[in-house]
C-alpha cells in the first residue's frame, strides 16, 4: 500500500510542477520556509552541498540551502537546466531516480488518458485493454517512424515526402491496432489514439487544481520532499538514527 501511495503522489507532484513552471514572475522569486523572499535568477546549484546560488542585479549573489526553500521554490529547481547540468559525470542513484520520473510519470499520465478515451468512445472500462492498446500502439508507431526515418536518411531528396508518409502510415497502423484491441471501427480506434492526449491534459489540469486548492500545504511539503525532491538530489538524504543495541 505504501508503494502504491508513493507512485500516485509522484505522479501528482511532477504533473503539478510541470504545469506550474510557466510563470515568468515565479521564475525570479524564491521563497523560504520562514517566509523570506529572495529575488533573482538561479545561476548555480551545488549538487554535493545542496545549495542554490541566486543572482540579481540589485542584491548580487545569494546562496541558499535547498533545505530552507519552500515547495514552490524546489519545484522550479526540479525543472531548471541549472539543476540538470549539476549532476555528477558518473551515474548516480539521483540520476536514475530522475530518469525514472521522466519516463514513468508521462507514461502513467497518458495511459490514464488512453483509458478514459477508450471508456468514452467504446464504453469499455477494462484497464487491460487500455494497457495493451496504449503500449502496443506506441510500439507500433515508434517502429514505423524509425523505419521511415531510416528510409529518409537514405533518400535525402525525398525526406519531407517520406516523413509525411511515415506519419500517416503510423497513425493508420495504430488506429487499426487499437480498433482490434477494443473491437471497434478503425475510425473509433483513431479517435481513441488522438484524443488520449486531450484526456491526459484534463487529468493533469485536475491534479493541478486539486494540489493547489484542496491539499494541505504541510502534507504537500512533507511528501514532495520524501518522494520527489530527496530521491532526485535536490535536498539532502535523511540520516537514519543508529539502531539501539
Residue pairs with C-beta under 8 A, 6 or more apart in sequence:
6 227
7 108
9 223
9 224
9 227
10 101
10 104
10 105
10 227
10 228
11 105
11 108
11 109
11 207
12 207
12 210
12 211
13 75
13 211
13 220
13 223
13 224
13 227
13 228
14 78
14 101
14 105
14 228
15 105
15 109
15 203
15 204
15 207
15 208
16 75
16 207
16 208
16 211
16 212
17 75
17 78
17 79
17 228
18 79
18 204
19 204
19 205
19 208
20 26
20 72
20 75
20 208
21 27
21 75
21 76
21 79
26 72
26 76
27 41
27 76
28 39
28 40
28 41
28 56
29 37
29 38
29 39
30 37
30 38
30 39
30 40
30 42
30 52
30 54
30 64
30 69
30 73
30 76
31 37
31 38
31 69
31 70
31 72
31 73
32 38
32 64
32 68
32 69
32 70
32 73
33 68
33 69
33 70
34 68
38 54
38 62
38 64
39 54
39 56
39 58
39 59
40 54
40 55
40 56
40 59
40 61
40 62
41 54
41 55
41 56
42 52
42 53
42 54
42 76
42 77
42 80
42 82
43 53
43 54
43 55
43 61
43 82
44 52
44 53
44 82
44 86
45 51
45 52
45 53
45 77
45 80
45 82
45 83
45 86
46 52
46 53
46 86
47 86
47 87
47 88
47 94
47 233
49 65
50 65
50 66
50 67
50 233
50 234
50 235
50 236
51 63
51 64
51 65
51 66
52 63
52 64
52 65
52 66
52 69
52 77
53 61
53 62
53 63
54 61
54 62
54 63
54 64
55 61
55 62
56 62
66 74
66 77
66 229
66 234
66 235
66 236
67 235
67 236
69 77
70 221
71 217
71 220
71 221
71 224
74 224
74 225
74 229
74 234
74 235
75 224
77 83
77 234
78 228
78 229
78 232
78 234
83 234
84 98
87 94
87 95
87 98
87 233
88 95
92 233
93 231
94 231
94 232
94 233
97 231
97 232
97 233
98 232
98 233
101 228
101 232
109 200
109 203
109 204
110 134
110 196
110 197
110 200
111 130
111 131
111 134
111 135
112 199
112 200
112 203
113 196
113 197
113 198
113 199
113 200
113 201
113 202
113 203
114 130
114 133
114 134
114 192
114 193
114 196
114 199
114 200
115 125
115 127
115 130
115 134
116 196
116 199
116 202
116 203
117 191
117 192
117 193
117 195
117 196
117 198
117 199
118 124
118 129
118 130
118 133
118 182
118 192
119 125
120 195
120 199
121 184
121 188
121 191
121 192
121 195
122 182
122 184
122 188
122 192
124 182
129 181
129 182
132 181
133 177
133 178
133 181
133 182
133 192
134 196
136 177
136 181
137 174
137 177
137 178
137 193
138 174
140 170
140 173
140 174
140 177
141 170
141 171
141 173
141 174
144 166
144 169
144 170
144 173
145 166
145 167
145 170
147 166
148 162
148 163
148 165
148 166
148 167
148 169
148 170
149 163
149 166
151 162
151 166
152 158
152 159
152 162
152 163
152 166
155 162
171 190
171 193
171 194
172 186
174 189
174 193
175 186
175 187
175 189
175 190
175 193
176 186
176 189
177 189
178 189
178 190
178 192
178 193
179 185
179 186
179 188
179 189
179 190
180 189
181 189
182 188
182 189
182 192
211 220
225 235
229 235
230 236
230 237
230 238
